[in-house]
Amino acid sequence: MAVTTYTVELNEAQQKALEYVAVDPAEWIRNVVHNRCRMAMEDIYTSEVERMTNDPNISAIPADKNQVVIDAVIQTAAEAQAASEEELTGA
């Protein structure tokens, strides 16, 4: 499974502010990102299981939640934003 790493740069004031609210800023950032991913994965999984349940051509749903999410055909947030902007501008 691929692993992606993101780097966050904070200026001195931002670092001080984060230390004000978090005992361990790096751990706090990891927790926020992992929790948001968990919520998105749950949304994707629920939608995909519903779709598979309603599709008469699908006879089995994978037991591995991660695999269901990985295999799901989704619209990314960037794609959804582009479509929304296109709809608004009529382009």
Secondary structure, 3 states (H helix, E strand, C coil): CCCCCCCCCCCHHHHHHHHHHCCCHHHHHHHHHHHHHHHHHHHHHHHHHHHHHHCCCCCCCCCCHHHHHHHCCCCCHHHHHHHHHHHHHCC
